[in-house]
Amino acid sequence: MPAGPLLAKLARRCAQLTTLFLDGAYPFPTMKLWNDRRLRLAITRLGLEYLAALLLVGVFAVNTGNNLLYLVFSLMTALFLVSGWVSRHAIQDLDLVRVEEGNVFARVRGGLRLRLRDGAPTRFRALELRLEMEGGRVEPGFYPSGQGQEEGKVVLHLIPEHRGWTRLRSLELRTSYPFGFMEKAWRLPLEQAVLVLPHPRQSWLRQGAKGEAVRPLLKPGSASPDGSRPFREGDSIQRVHWKRTAQRGAPWVRTLEDEEPAGQQLKLDVRAWQVGAEFEKELERLSGAILQARLQKRIVHLEIRSTRGTRDLEGSTACWRALAEAEAEGEPGAPSEKVVGSAEGDPRLT
C-alpha cells in the first residue's frame, strides 16, 4: 500500500479517537504504561489527546513537507518529554517520616497527620497523597511543596468503620504535574497501625455495675480549707486566689458552693458482657460520656474490671484507648446481668 493512503487512513483514525476523547466516550481515563510494586506510570486522557494531535501534525508535516510543521512537531515532542521528566522529578527526594494519630473515632470523620522529609524544599511538587487502610476510607490530600522547610506536613481525613487497631497498608504519591499529560505514582509501603476509638454515642447515663456512675470526684490536693483548687482552662481570671497562688507557685482559683462536680467516674465490667452489638453500644455510650465530660472540662476516671484484675485510668485519652482495646469476656449463651441504679444520670451530659 502506498505511504500516502496509509498515512491518510492513520490520520482519520486519530481524528476519530480524538473525537471520542473529547466527547467522553473513551471508557478508560488513563492508560497504564508501567505498573509494579513501587512505581506506576500512566498516560492521562489529556495526554492521549495531545499524542493524537502530535501524530496529526507529524502526518501533515510528512505529506506537505512544510518546515514549519516539522518545527511544531519537534517542539510538541520536546514538550511531552519534558513533561514526563518534570513529573518524575516532582516525586523524588521525598520520604515519609512518621504518621501521627490523634483521637480517631469509628464512623466519624477524623484526621491523620503525615510528616514528610523534603530533600528539595524549594521544589514545586503538586502531589496528591492517597493513604490505603484496612476497614475505612481515606480522602486524598494535597502537598504543594516544602515551602522552604525540610519537613512538611499533610493532614488526611479518614472515616474508619470499626474500633480497634487498624493497619495502614501504603502511601501513594501521585502527580500529573506540570501539564497533565502523564500521571506518575510512587508507592511507599507502611507497617503501622492506628488505634480507632469507639464511636461517641449520646445517651442517658445510668448507674450500674457495668455502666457509669455520676458523682463528684476531686483530685488529691485540689480541695483546701479556704475553698480553692488548681486553675483549669476556662476559669475566669477574676476567681484567681492570689494568696494560694503565691504559696503553691502555680495558679489557683476560689471555689464556690454551687460549683459543678470536678470529675466524672465511669465503670465497665467486661466479665458481664458478651461479644456482640450490645457490648459495642455500651462502649460507644461510655465514649460519648467521656467526650461530653471533656467538652465540659471535667476530669474523667474509668474503672475496668476483667479477669486479669482492675484497671484505674484517668484522662480522656487514656480512657478512650482503654475502651478501644476492651474485649468482652462473658461466656456465650450466659444471661447478661443488668444492674441499674435509681439515678438517671446527669442531664447535662446528654
Protein Blocks (a to p, Z undefined) as FASTA:
>chain_A
ZZklmmmmmmmmmmmmmmmmmnopafbfbdcfbdcfkbccdddfklmmmmmmmmmmmmmm
mmnopaklmmmmmmmmmmmmmmmmmmmmmmgoiacfbdcdddddehiacddddddddfbl
mbcfkpadddddehiacdddddfbgnopabdcdddddddfbgcjdddfbdcdddfbfnlm
accddddddddddddddddddddddddfklccddddddehkacfkopadddehiafklpc
fklmmmnopacddddfklccfbdcddddfklpccdjklmmmmmmmmmmmmmmmmnopacd
dddddfkbccddedjklmmmmmmmpccfbdehiacdddddfbebjfklZZ
